[in-house]
Amino acid sequence: METALDKFGRVLIPKKVRKDLGLEAGTVFKIDEFEHEIRLKPVAEKPEIVNKEGVLVFVGKAAGNIGETVKELRQERLSKAAGWRNP
């Protein structure tokens, strides 16, 4: 996926990415500059992980296709486990 910088220095974030990450107009970003990279990270208005009675609990909004991600991670674990049994 590619985008371009306009004459005012703005970059359009594609709709699919905005939707997947739950980004809306007015979202504030932290900008980190690396050697030849720029990283934008949405600034959460409230913490995504909170301490509830001594247990850290995720209270943020999930991004992307969670079901597909879980399926892929399970398959990866099964493949590794099968590889360990069959050297």
C-alpha positions as CSV (number, residue, x, y, z in Angstrom):
1,M,0.0,0.0,0.0
2,E,1.4,3.4,-0.9
3,T,0.3,7.0,-0.4
4,A,1.8,10.4,-1.2
5,L,2.7,13.6,0.6
6,D,0.7,16.6,-0.7
7,K,2.0,20.1,-1.1
8,F,0.8,21.0,2.4
9,G,2.8,18.1,4.0
10,R,-0.3,15.9,4.6
11,V,-0.4,12.1,4.2
12,L,-3.7,10.3,3.5
13,I,-4.1,7.1,5.6
14,P,-6.1,4.7,3.4
15,K,-9.7,4.0,4.5
16,K,-9.0,0.2,5.2
17,V,-6.2,1.1,7.6
18,R,-8.3,3.7,9.4
19,K,-11.2,1.3,9.7
20,D,-9.0,-1.6,10.9
21,L,-7.3,0.6,13.5
22,G,-10.5,2.4,14.5
23,L,-9.1,5.8,13.6
24,E,-11.5,8.7,13.3
25,A,-11.2,12.4,12.4
26,G,-9.4,14.2,15.2
27,T,-7.3,11.2,16.3
28,V,-4.1,12.5,17.8
29,F,-0.8,10.7,16.9
30,K,2.6,10.5,18.4
31,I,5.3,10.9,15.7
32,D,8.6,9.0,16.1
33,E,11.4,9.6,13.6
34,F,14.0,6.9,13.0
35,E,16.9,6.8,10.5
36,H,14.8,6.8,7.4
37,E,11.4,6.1,8.8
38,I,8.5,7.9,10.4
39,R,6.2,6.0,12.8
40,L,2.7,7.3,13.7
41,K,1.1,5.9,16.8
42,P,-2.4,6.9,17.9
43,V,-2.4,8.4,21.3
44,A,-5.0,6.6,23.4
45,E,-7.3,8.9,25.4
46,K,-7.5,6.4,28.2
47,P,-5.1,3.6,29.0
48,E,-5.7,0.3,27.2
49,I,-4.4,-1.8,30.1
50,V,-5.6,-1.2,33.6
51,N,-4.9,-2.8,36.9
52,K,-8.0,-4.4,38.4
53,E,-7.4,-5.9,41.8
54,G,-3.8,-6.7,41.0
55,V,-4.5,-8.1,37.5
56,L,-3.6,-6.3,34.3
57,V,-6.7,-6.2,32.1
58,F,-6.9,-5.1,28.4
59,V,-9.8,-2.6,28.1
60,G,-8.9,-1.2,24.7
61,K,-10.6,-1.7,21.3
62,A,-9.4,-4.7,19.3
63,A,-8.1,-3.8,15.7
64,G,-8.2,-6.0,12.7
65,N,-9.7,-9.4,12.2
66,I,-9.3,-11.1,15.6
67,G,-10.8,-14.4,14.5
68,E,-8.4,-14.8,11.7
69,T,-5.4,-13.8,13.8
70,V,-6.3,-16.4,16.5
71,K,-6.7,-19.0,13.8
72,E,-3.2,-18.2,12.3
73,L,-1.5,-18.2,15.8
74,R,-3.1,-21.5,16.6
75,Q,-1.9,-23.0,13.3
76,E,1.6,-21.7,14.0
77,R,1.7,-23.2,17.4
78,L,0.4,-26.6,16.1
79,S,3.1,-26.5,13.3
80,K,5.8,-25.8,15.9
81,A,4.6,-28.6,18.2
82,A,4.5,-31.1,15.3
83,G,8.0,-30.1,14.3
84,W,9.3,-30.7,17.9
85,R,7.9,-34.2,17.9
86,N,9.3,-35.1,14.5
87,P,12.9,-33.8,14.3
